[in-house]
Amino acid sequence: MDDWLDQEIDLASFPDARLVKRFRSLLNDIADRMGNPLPFACQDWAATKAAYRFFDNHRIDENTILSGHFAATASRFAATSGLVRVMHDTTEFSYHRAHPELIGKTSETFVGRDKKGRPQKRTVCGLLMHSSLVVTSEGVPLGLSAVKFWTRKKFKGANALSKSVNPTRMPIEEKESYRWIENVRQSSSLLIEAQRCVHIADREGDIYELFSEARESGTHFLIRTCVDRMAGEEDDTAAKKMVDAKVAGIHHVEMKDKDGSAYVAELQVKYARMTIHPPFGKQNRYPSLELTVIHAYEENPPAGRERIEWKLLTDLPVENFQEAVEKLDWYAQRWKIETFHKILKSGCKAEESKLRTAERLTSLLAVYCIVGWRIFWLCMTNRADPEAPANSAFCETEIQILKRLSPATVNRKCKPKISNCLNAVARLGGYLARRRDSPPGNMVLWRGFRRLIDIRLGFELNNGP
């Protein structure tokens, strides 16, 4: 625990040394009791009151709290080689409050009609978070490289904007989507070797300004496109040019239907290099770009299921079918950032916090980001490098406890591996470890760690002075 806390805190830029000490204590408490309310995590009134004061401190925001983590992410990135993926996505946290104006709104939902037939709407109170997660080619999350929180006190949704102005003619700096450019810019600045980064996003990230920002930053991108962009000469578009492209091969993808049953989908794969032009009204500000379009689709989807179709846009060259499939596999890894957001909501229970203002909640969510990343890292390290030594994630006391609790899993005579210890922890969280079971996931691991921490406390009290 102390080792990884040091890595996340040592390079943090707090305005006062006392705040660093308080942050370390708070991060330790929340990590030890992940998913519990602040009073439970802090254990006594003095520590709880100190936590509330910490989150209410006007000198502290999410960037201050995450500054040490960003530096640690950059350090872990520097220790790798080859291309690294940076996954981008947005999620929202919803809350029920008597005074929602203290937090802000994320959206409005239709809840029915009144007696006169008039539509009734409910304002959803909450925060939005746009995060960028750095992931290795083996799927191990190295940490966050950028995070942005906001509410809609200031911004308006695209639907509201379209009623008064043409959104395509608005400067990107005046839109919510500017967060995509900001995160790409911050990530490229943080990760010194930007040329080793591939920014991956879904259709929400299909923004020409993002393509230009990636080019200026010397980095790469792979985006699922939803816009048929102008390409080539005269009235050509990317879709028209892809009609003439030849099918390079058939890619088989294992999928699951709504019932959880597995099936194999056959995707026809096309790719072509072409010149993509900026939208009308922005051609004087942004240059045309040489990009690769990859189109993967089912020719004859079965009845009762939607057709699988991916249209990807990248600045990376694609010379053959294998390289096109490689880019499809990269995009398939985008689900990892959604898993990270799930950890924040289901594991850390971020939406159950009772803090009353947006400023306090963003600071708490920033702490949860660090704790959630740690659990995700443990889960994926177990899968990517199961032979790693156990002391890369566990202290000696924890290893000794796991040897006693699960001697069949953690052999007392052999030097334990990280997979042995994590499987033993997962058993504490309800993992059955049957022969055909997949490696333990995030939820059983964090439940197991909660039990291990309590057991360690009793062990240390029993063996202390």
NORHUSUL-V791107 format. One record per backbone hydrogen bond with DSSP energy under -1.0 kcal/mol. CO is the residue of the C=O (numbers start at 1). NH is the residue of the N-H. If there is no record, write none. Layout:
BEGIN
co->CO nh->NH
co->CO nh->NH
END
This chain:
BEGIN
co->1 nh->5
co->2 nh->6
co->3 nh->7
co->4 nh->8
co->5 nh->9
co->6 nh->10
co->9 nh->12
co->16 nh->20
co->17 nh->21
co->18 nh->22
co->19 nh->23
co->20 nh->24
co->21 nh->25
co->22 nh->26
co->23 nh->27
co->24 nh->28
co->25 nh->29
co->26 nh->30
co->27 nh->31
co->28 nh->32
co->29 nh->33
co->33 nh->36
co->37 nh->41
co->38 nh->42
co->39 nh->43
co->44 nh->48
co->45 nh->49
co->46 nh->50
co->47 nh->51
co->48 nh->52
co->49 nh->53
co->50 nh->54
co->51 nh->55
co->52 nh->56
co->54 nh->57
co->57 nh->60
co->61 nh->65
co->62 nh->66
co->66 nh->70
co->67 nh->71
co->68 nh->72
co->69 nh->73
co->70 nh->74
co->71 nh->75
co->72 nh->76
co->73 nh->77
co->74 nh->78
co->75 nh->79
co->77 nh->80
co->84 nh->198
co->85 nh->135
co->86 nh->200
co->87 nh->133
co->89 nh->131
co->91 nh->129
co->93 nh->127
co->99 nh->102
co->100 nh->103
co->100 nh->104
co->102 nh->358
co->104 nh->126
co->105 nh->152
co->107 nh->124
co->109 nh->122
co->112 nh->120
co->114 nh->117
co->118 nh->114
co->120 nh->111
co->122 nh->109
co->124 nh->106
co->125 nh->95
co->127 nh->93
co->128 nh->150
co->129 nh->91
co->130 nh->148
co->131 nh->89
co->132 nh->145
co->133 nh->87
co->134 nh->142
co->135 nh->85
co->136 nh->139
co->140 nh->136
co->143 nh->134
co->146 nh->132
co->148 nh->130
co->150 nh->128
co->157 nh->161
co->158 nh->162
co->161 nh->164
co->161 nh->165
co->166 nh->169
co->171 nh->174
co->172 nh->175
co->175 nh->178
co->176 nh->179
co->177 nh->180
co->178 nh->182
co->179 nh->183
co->180 nh->184
co->181 nh->185
co->182 nh->186
co->183 nh->187
co->184 nh->188
co->185 nh->189
co->186 nh->190
co->187 nh->191
co->190 nh->192
co->192 nh->194
co->193 nh->196
co->194 nh->197
co->196 nh->84
co->197 nh->220
co->198 nh->86
co->199 nh->222
co->200 nh->88
co->201 nh->224
co->202 nh->205
co->203 nh->206
co->205 nh->207
co->207 nh->211
co->208 nh->212
co->209 nh->213
co->210 nh->214
co->211 nh->215
co->212 nh->216
co->213 nh->217
co->214 nh->219
co->220 nh->199
co->221 nh->315
co->222 nh->201
co->223 nh->313
co->227 nh->229
co->229 nh->238
co->230 nh->277
co->233 nh->236
co->236 nh->231
co->237 nh->241
co->238 nh->242
co->239 nh->243
co->249 nh->269
co->251 nh->267
co->253 nh->265
co->255 nh->263
co->257 nh->260
co->261 nh->257
co->263 nh->255
co->265 nh->253
co->267 nh->251
co->268 nh->297
co->269 nh->248
co->270 nh->295
co->272 nh->293
co->274 nh->291
co->275 nh->232
co->276 nh->289
co->279 nh->282
co->282 nh->286
co->289 nh->276
co->291 nh->274
co->292 nh->314
co->293 nh->272
co->294 nh->312
co->295 nh->270
co->296 nh->310
co->297 nh->268
co->302 nh->305
co->308 nh->298
co->310 nh->296
co->311 nh->225
co->312 nh->294
co->313 nh->223
co->314 nh->292
co->320 nh->324
co->321 nh->325
co->322 nh->326
co->323 nh->327
co->324 nh->328
co->325 nh->329
co->326 nh->330
co->327 nh->331
co->328 nh->332
co->331 nh->334
co->333 nh->336
co->334 nh->337
co->335 nh->339
co->336 nh->340
co->337 nh->341
co->338 nh->342
co->339 nh->343
co->340 nh->344
co->341 nh->345
co->342 nh->346
co->343 nh->347
co->343 nh->348
co->344 nh->350
co->349 nh->352
co->357 nh->361
co->358 nh->362
co->359 nh->363
co->360 nh->364
co->361 nh->365
co->362 nh->366
co->363 nh->367
co->364 nh->368
co->365 nh->369
co->366 nh->370
co->367 nh->371
co->368 nh->372
co->369 nh->373
co->370 nh->374
co->371 nh->375
co->372 nh->376
co->373 nh->377
co->374 nh->378
co->375 nh->379
co->376 nh->380
co->377 nh->381
co->378 nh->382
co->380 nh->384
co->381 nh->385
co->385 nh->388
co->386 nh->419
co->388 nh->418
co->389 nh->392
co->390 nh->393
co->390 nh->394
co->395 nh->399
co->396 nh->400
co->397 nh->401
co->398 nh->402
co->399 nh->403
co->400 nh->404
co->401 nh->405
co->402 nh->406
co->406 nh->409
co->406 nh->410
co->416 nh->390
co->417 nh->421
co->418 nh->422
co->419 nh->423
co->420 nh->424
co->421 nh->425
co->422 nh->426
co->423 nh->427
co->424 nh->428
co->426 nh->431
co->427 nh->430
co->434 nh->437
co->441 nh->445
co->442 nh->446
co->443 nh->447
co->444 nh->448
co->445 nh->449
co->446 nh->450
co->447 nh->451
co->448 nh->452
co->449 nh->453
co->450 nh->454
co->451 nh->455
co->452 nh->456
co->453 nh->457
co->454 nh->458
co->455 nh->459
co->456 nh->460
co->457 nh->461
co->458 nh->462
co->459 nh->463
END
